[in-house]
Amino acid sequence: MRLTTKGRFAVTAMIDLALRQGKGPVTLSGISQRQAISLSYLEQLFGKLRRHEIVESIRGPGGGYSLARRADKVTVADIIIAVDEPLDATQCGGKENCHGADAASGTRCMTHELWATLNEKMVDYLDSVSLQDLVDQQKQKNAEQNVVVLHRNHAALG
């Protein structure tokens, strides 16, 4: 798999942004601090996300970023593709020249179809998961953690 930190960081940053939608623009420095992602790296990622019309920037005092479309209309695949993350499990980048760098002389490996099918399944799956799905999961996780903390605090007091 070639899903690197670029795609992971972009999805994480987008969840952070979406969790704060409705409270005004979100600064990259805030995301950087909360998610421990380099500010300069976020600037690169958000430039690409803006060009793909996934986020929009608001300039000036109190500026930052907001979603350019509703979170349920943005898929994980949209985010990963926007930041130029390859979704490819084949050895050849889908060129079918697994046994040679030159497409004319290279031949497909015996497992090429397996990895090509995995690529299709990955894209289908990531295209089926919306940013809103991930936000809802995060909110549910946070709510469950708060219940555990409240329960522990109550037990300690009793």
SULBEL-V745841 format. One line per field, one symbol per residue. ss: DSSP state (@ for helix, = for strand, . for the rest). phi: phi as a letter, one per 30 degrees, with the letter a starting at -180 (. if undefined). Layout:
ss = ???
phi = ???
//
This chain:
ss = ....@@@@@@@@@@@@@@@......=.@@@@@@@@...@@@@@@@@@@@@@...====.....====...@@@.=@@@@@@@.............................@@@@@@@@@@@@@@@@@.=@@@@@@@@@@@@@@@@@@@@@@@@@@@.
phi = .cdcdedddddedddedddcejcjdcdddddeddchcedddddddddddddchcbbccdjeidlbbddbdddcccddeddddciddcbcddciidicecaddedcdbdddcededdddeddddedddcccededdddddddddddddddddddddddd
//
